[in-house]
Amino acid sequence: MRALLSVSDKRGLVDFARELAALDWEIVSTGGTADALRQAGIPVLPVEQVTGFPEMMDGRVKTLHPKVHGGLLARRHHPGDRAALAQHGITPIDLVAVNLYPFRETVARPDVTFEQAIEQIDIGGPSMLRSAAKNHRDVIVVVDPDDYPVVIAALKAGGIAPGVSPGLRLELASKVFAHTAAYDAAIHRYLTRDAAGWPERITLALERRQELRYGENPHQAAALYATDEPGIRDLAQLHGKELSFNNLLDLDAAVLAVAPWSGSDRAACAIIKHTTPCGIALGRSPREAYDRALATDRTSAFGSVIAFNVAVDRAAAEAMRDLFVEVVVAPEVHTDALAVFREKKNLRVVRLPPAATGGDGGWDFKRIRGGFLVQERTRVAQAVDESGWKVVTHRRPTDAEWRDLRFAWAAVGAVKSNAILLVRDEAAIGIGAGQMSRVDASFLAVHKARQQGHEPAGAVLASDAFFPFADGVEEAARAGVRAIIQPGGSVKDPDVIAAADQAGLAMVFTGMRQFRH
């Protein structure tokens, strides 16, 4: 039996080859893979001795030869194929273990050149994989090093290749085509990254990370799939029950809410219910940020997902003892804080590194029936870029109001539209989210603030989009709001500004909208 091994990821390679050699398999190999096996004392037949041609063009050409692909594609039950093998002196290849040049890892480097990226496009590897996978009834094909033990166990159980069942062969072949499709999709994304306009085709390569108990409702089956970009694949669950479909939606919204303060020396905490904040605040410590975020709306915080932009310490964990929380997510969780969280066996504690939560760059997809809407992902930096801001009222904000307006504008982008956020001392005190009219959102924010014992008088207000009429500003003024930040851009802007001036409010236009549907 002959095996061809040619891998970039050499994880488990030596042990796999040693097991094959012990089962009397002949091993053919290429380049660095052959060197690694020789150094481990495993007999290797160089591929150039099989093909009769040396590796050439800096390794660009080494396995693209009929004696390789004929050995892979020959159907053992087909008389014509067997005759062709004999006529041309081709030995069948019964097992292929190949993984590909690290293209995705290479282009992820910020300093990579186009030429370096192009040289990491594997040609021979995908060709061998596809040939072997097409002929999987006769050839065992392995693209994932994690499958080496499975294959060895099957070979030992059956003595030789027939020990690998048709079902396992099909499963391994299916993984090959998923792998090569994802590989080609990554190349396509890279080559079209700077193209003007939108590419004609977008290929999504998604990897199933886990099956979920159910979807949004118990009658809906569900699973979690991840792209190869930083994000959910970097999640590490430290404690608690399995994350649910709704947990994951809220978790994503939670890390978006604290992303504007990623890397800040101030602690930020967001408390999320149904994918929108019911509390968000800054503090000098995680504990203070949590206490202030909780104060926004203690009632709605029950059963929430809570996110931090900094490591969670024991003091913050102890502060959460008396609240029913579904998930806590942070870039790090101190050991003593985790010990406190573990007192609640069902509480899910998740670590998600800052690189996976920044939200800048890439594309955002929203599913509609039969297709996707695709947009540039919102850039967190835009929420704190003041270059386009201007004061449009007679009164300018005070220094204290400016501080709260900056916080309010960064925070309101995480609130479902129509969104109104009332803020005092860099903490939300009232949130009006998801309303059908902006005046209703203003009314609700004031109502929620008073319901929780907060006084809107003297607060500042952020609106994620322009006020279409003056009524929303008048509602805020009646509650005692002193400064407003909003995008501007309504045909009624003169009326809105006049209403603010009449009430003695300061108003800032940012020139950008922050809808979150």
KABELRA-V314586 format. One line per field, one symbol per residue. phi: phi as a letter, one per 30 degrees, with the letter a starting at -180 (. if undefined). psi: psi as a letter, one per 30 degrees, with the letter a starting at -180 (. if undefined). A space follows every 50 residues. Layout:
phi=???
psi=???
//
This chain:
phi=.ccccabddceiddddddddddciddccabhdddddddddicdbcddddd dibddbhhidbacdaeddddddcddddcedddddeddcicceccbbbbbc edddddddddcdcddddddcddcddeddddddddcddcbdbbccedcedd dddddddcibeedddeddeddddddddddddddddddddddcdcddicdd bbcccccdcadceacdbddcdaaccbdcdelddddbdcajdddcededdd dddddddceecdiddcdcbbccbhibdcaaacadbeddddeddddeaddd ddiccccbcbddcdddddddeccdbdbcbadabdeddddddddcdcddcb cbdedcbdiciicccbdbdiabcbbddeceeddcdcdcdadccddcdded dedddddddddddccdddbbbcbbhhbdcabcbicdbdddddeddddddd eciccdeidcbcbdbdddbddddddddddjdcabbadijddceedddddd dddidcbcccibcbebd
psi=kkkjkjkejgkgeeeeeeeeefghkkkkllbeeeeeeefggkkkjkfffe fgklklhhgejefikffefefefkjffjeeeeeeeeeghkkkkfkkjkll kieeeeffkfgkleeeeefgjkeeeeeeeeeeeehfffkkkjfjfffeee eeeeeeefdaeffjleeeeeeeeeeeeeeeeeeeeeeeeefgegkkakle kkkkjkkkelklelbflfgklllkkkaglkbfffkjkflalkkleeeeee eeeeeeefefgkflfkkkkkkkkhgkkfkklllfleeeeeeeeefeieef fkhlkkklflkkleeeeefgegkjkekkklflklefeeeeeffjffkkkk kjlefffefklalkkkkljgakkklkkkjeeffgjgfgkkkfleklklee eeeeeeeeeeefffkklkkkkkkkhhkkfkkjkglfleeeeeeeeeeeee eggkjfkfllkkkflljflfeeeeeeeffgkfkkklelgkfgeeeeeeee eefglkkkkfgllhkj.
//
